[in-house]
Amino acid sequence: MGSGFSKMKKQRRQLEDQFAKMQEEMQNTEYKGVSGNGLVEVVLGGDKNLKSITIKPECVDPKDVEGLQDLISAAFSDAAKILDEQSPMSGMNPMDLL
């Protein structure tokens, strides 16, 4: 019984290490979302933190700030959706592996 428990502990530690490595890789990956046919581009890190926003000058209309806000929001949502779809950890919980 002792050796079986030790083996399980070792497997758990290996899975936890793999999970930590996947998390680190994911955080170093960038996901780009676009809206308005490329007028607005948002780049998110794997942790869903905003890395950058690029807005093309022709998109800026002082009379339509709300439209620009909508484009930024849509680009962010696009990037987040891509992140969720491409994430190797999508829906994964390390405890589920045990």
C-alpha positions as CSV (number, residue, x, y, z in Angstrom):
1,M,0.0,0.0,0.0
2,G,2.9,2.4,0.8
3,S,4.4,2.1,-2.7
4,G,1.1,2.7,-4.4
5,F,0.5,5.9,-2.4
6,S,4.0,7.1,-3.2
7,K,3.4,6.5,-6.9
8,M,0.1,8.4,-6.7
9,K,1.9,11.3,-4.9
10,K,4.6,11.4,-7.6
11,Q,2.0,11.3,-10.4
12,R,0.1,14.2,-8.8
13,R,3.3,16.2,-8.4
14,Q,4.1,15.6,-12.1
15,L,0.6,16.7,-13.1
16,E,0.8,19.8,-11.0
17,D,4.2,20.6,-12.6
18,Q,2.7,20.1,-16.1
19,F,-0.2,22.3,-15.2
20,A,2.0,25.1,-13.9
21,K,4.1,24.9,-17.1
22,M,1.0,25.1,-19.2
23,Q,-0.2,28.1,-17.2
24,E,3.1,29.9,-17.8
25,E,3.1,29.1,-21.5
26,M,-0.4,30.4,-21.8
27,Q,0.4,33.7,-20.0
28,N,3.3,34.2,-22.4
29,T,1.0,33.7,-25.4
30,E,-0.8,36.7,-27.0
31,Y,-4.2,36.6,-28.6
32,K,-5.3,39.3,-31.1
33,G,-8.9,40.4,-31.6
34,V,-10.1,42.7,-34.3
35,S,-13.2,44.6,-35.1
36,G,-14.5,47.1,-37.8
37,N,-12.5,45.2,-40.5
38,G,-9.3,45.9,-38.8
39,L,-9.9,49.4,-37.6
40,V,-9.5,48.4,-34.0
41,E,-7.1,45.7,-32.7
42,V,-6.7,44.4,-29.2
43,V,-4.0,42.1,-27.9
44,L,-4.6,40.1,-24.7
45,G,-2.1,38.0,-22.7
46,G,-3.1,34.5,-21.8
47,D,-4.2,35.8,-18.4
48,K,-6.7,38.1,-20.3
49,N,-4.8,41.2,-19.3
50,L,-4.8,43.9,-22.0
51,K,-1.4,44.1,-23.7
52,S,-2.2,46.7,-26.4
53,I,-4.9,48.5,-28.3
54,T,-4.3,49.8,-31.9
55,I,-6.8,52.2,-33.4
56,K,-6.5,53.3,-37.0
57,P,-6.8,57.1,-37.4
58,E,-9.6,56.9,-39.9
59,C,-11.7,55.2,-37.1
60,V,-11.6,58.3,-34.8
61,D,-14.6,60.5,-35.2
62,P,-15.1,63.0,-32.3
63,K,-18.8,62.9,-33.1
64,D,-19.0,59.2,-32.7
65,V,-17.1,58.2,-29.5
66,E,-19.7,55.6,-28.7
67,G,-19.0,53.8,-32.0
68,L,-15.3,53.7,-31.2
69,Q,-16.1,52.3,-27.7
70,D,-18.2,49.6,-29.3
71,L,-15.4,48.7,-31.7
72,I,-12.9,48.4,-28.8
73,S,-15.3,46.3,-26.8
74,A,-16.0,44.0,-29.8
75,A,-12.2,43.6,-30.4
76,F,-11.7,42.7,-26.8
77,S,-14.5,40.2,-26.9
78,D,-13.0,38.7,-30.1
79,A,-9.6,38.3,-28.5
80,A,-11.1,36.8,-25.3
81,K,-13.1,34.3,-27.4
82,I,-10.0,33.3,-29.4
83,L,-8.1,32.9,-26.1
84,D,-10.8,30.7,-24.6
85,E,-11.0,28.5,-27.8
86,Q,-7.3,28.1,-28.3
87,S,-6.3,27.8,-24.6
88,P,-4.8,24.3,-23.9
89,M,-6.3,24.7,-20.4
90,S,-9.8,25.6,-21.5
91,G,-12.1,24.2,-18.9
92,M,-9.3,22.3,-17.2
93,N,-8.9,22.0,-13.5
94,P,-5.7,20.2,-12.3
95,M,-7.7,18.4,-9.6
96,D,-9.8,16.8,-12.3
97,L,-6.7,15.0,-13.5
98,L,-6.3,13.1,-10.3
